[in-house]
Amino acid sequence: MRVNTAESIETGIRVHARFGSWKAARNAADYVDGKFVVREGADGGADADGADLEAKPNSI
C-alpha cells in the first residue's frame, strides 16, 4: 500500500497552486527516472524555496 507523506502532499499542493492544473504541471515537467520533474524556472518563476519539485507519475 502506498501512503502519501506530509512532504509529498505539500509538494502536490505547491505544484497544483503554481500551475493551476495537473495537466499544465505535466506539460511543463520532464520525465526523469520514473518521475515527473518540474524545474524551478519551468513557469518563468522560481519555487518559493528555490527547490525543484518532484512527484511520482501517478501523483500529478
trRosetta pair geometry for C-beta under 8 A, 3 or more apart (Angstrom, degrees):
i j d omega theta_ij theta_ji phi_ij phi_ji
4 8 5.0 -129 -159 84 79 121
4 9 5.2 88 152 -58 122 92
4 12 7.9 -33 -152 -5 132 141
5 8 4.7 93 50 8 79 99
5 9 7.0 -143 92 -4 41 87
6 9 5.8 -56 -148 38 31 112
6 10 6.3 31 154 -19 65 108
7 10 5.8 -56 -147 38 29 111
7 11 6.3 32 153 -20 64 106
8 11 5.5 -49 -146 35 34 115
8 12 6.4 38 153 -21 64 104
8 55 7.0 109 -152 -124 88 85
8 56 8.0 -3 -141 6 129 99
8 59 6.6 -99 -177 -137 112 147
9 12 5.7 -54 -151 35 31 114
9 13 6.5 33 151 -20 64 104
10 13 5.7 -52 -148 35 33 113
10 14 6.4 31 154 -17 65 106
11 14 5.8 -58 -148 38 30 110
11 15 6.2 29 155 -19 67 107
11 53 5.6 152 -160 -155 96 95
11 54 7.2 -41 -165 63 149 49
11 55 5.9 173 125 -76 125 98
12 15 5.8 -53 -142 37 29 109
12 16 6.2 24 161 -14 65 109
12 55 6.5 96 -81 -110 76 140
12 59 6.1 -115 -88 169 112 104
12 60 7.4 -163 -122 -85 83 70
13 16 6.1 -59 -145 40 25 107
13 17 6.1 23 158 -17 63 112
14 17 5.8 -57 -143 40 27 110
14 18 6.1 28 158 -22 63 112
14 47 6.8 49 165 -148 131 111
14 48 7.4 -113 -139 15 123 112
14 53 6.3 -153 99 -110 117 138
15 18 5.8 -61 -148 36 26 112
15 19 6.3 -11 168 12 64 112
15 22 8.0 52 122 -112 113 63
15 25 5.0 62 167 -130 105 146
15 38 6.1 144 -123 11 106 159
15 53 5.3 166 -78 149 98 150
15 55 6.5 -58 -25 -23 162 138
15 60 6.4 -72 129 -108 152 114
16 19 6.7 -75 -138 52 24 86
16 20 7.4 89 176 -90 57 2
16 21 7.3 23 -146 -112 76 10
16 22 6.7 -24 -102 -67 91 69
16 25 6.9 -60 -86 -40 46 142
17 20 7.8 27 -167 -69 19 43
18 25 7.4 89 77 -96 98 101
18 38 7.8 127 88 152 145 151
18 43 6.2 179 162 11 101 155
18 47 7.2 -43 -93 -107 149 79
18 53 7.8 180 24 -6 154 161
19 22 7.8 101 90 -94 128 17
19 24 4.0 180 169 101 109 110
19 25 4.2 175 41 -66 161 76
19 28 6.3 -150 -109 17 130 138
19 38 7.9 -109 -43 -133 130 147
19 43 6.5 -151 -91 -77 76 139
20 24 5.7 30 61 35 87 152
21 24 4.6 95 60 7 88 101
21 25 7.0 -151 95 -5 48 86
22 25 5.5 -54 -149 38 37 114
22 26 6.3 39 153 -20 69 104
22 60 5.1 167 -155 177 97 66
23 26 5.8 -54 -148 36 30 110
23 27 6.3 30 154 -19 64 108
24 27 5.7 -54 -146 36 31 113
24 28 6.4 22 157 -13 65 110
25 28 6.0 -64 -149 41 29 105
25 29 6.1 30 154 -30 65 114
25 36 7.4 81 137 142 94 143
25 38 6.2 -50 -165 -83 87 138
25 60 5.3 -116 103 -164 127 127
26 29 5.6 -59 -142 30 30 115
26 36 6.2 -74 -118 -130 66 150
26 60 5.6 159 -68 126 87 117
28 38 6.1 45 105 -130 103 95
28 42 4.2 100 166 163 113 123
28 43 6.1 -7 -141 -65 158 80
29 36 4.0 33 145 -178 155 98
29 37 5.9 142 -165 63 94 35
29 38 4.7 -60 -97 -76 91 72
29 42 7.0 4 -79 -135 46 159
29 60 7.2 85 -12 98 158 165
30 36 7.4 146 74 -157 35 54
30 37 5.1 -26 65 62 88 95
30 39 7.2 41 4 -26 111 103
31 34 7.9 15 179 -106 87 7
31 35 7.3 170 -153 84 56 32
31 36 5.8 -34 -97 -96 67 60
31 37 7.5 156 -103 13 16 80
31 57 7.4 35 -132 -94 107 105
32 35 6.1 -29 70 64 68 81
32 37 4.9 -11 28 -1 117 131
34 56 7.4 -16 141 -139 89 74
34 57 6.8 -90 177 -22 61 111
35 54 5.3 20 156 -171 138 102
35 55 6.6 159 -164 78 95 30
35 56 5.9 -67 -114 -103 83 39
35 57 6.8 -135 -120 -42 33 70
36 54 7.3 159 84 -153 54 55
36 55 5.6 -13 61 64 98 84
36 56 7.8 47 18 130 83 11
36 57 6.0 116 -24 -99 95 55
36 59 7.9 -144 35 62 113 91
36 60 5.3 -73 51 36 151 142
37 52 6.1 2 -172 167 95 125
37 53 7.7 152 -161 83 48 51
37 54 5.3 -14 -109 -105 72 85
38 42 5.3 -91 -170 10 77 157
38 52 6.8 162 80 -172 55 73
38 53 4.4 -11 61 66 110 100
38 54 7.4 -164 24 -77 72 37
38 55 7.9 21 -3 9 106 97
39 42 4.8 128 61 -48 76 95
39 52 5.7 -34 -119 -122 45 101
40 45 8.0 -87 163 119 72 43
40 46 4.5 12 168 -135 113 70
40 47 5.0 -97 -125 3 88 90
40 50 6.2 11 -124 -162 153 45
40 51 7.1 156 -78 89 114 18
40 52 5.9 -92 -38 -87 83 57
40 53 7.9 121 -81 -7 60 81
41 44 6.7 30 -173 -106 70 14
41 45 7.2 157 -128 52 51 11
41 46 6.6 -17 -75 -79 64 64
46 50 5.5 -3 172 -107 127 61
47 50 6.1 -159 69 -56 84 9
47 51 5.7 -66 80 55 140 59
47 52 7.6 165 3 -98 141 16
47 53 6.1 147 -87 -39 149 103
55 59 4.0 -126 172 85 111 128
55 60 4.9 112 89 -35 139 105
56 59 4.6 95 58 -9 78 113
57 60 7.2 -80 -160 41 29 87
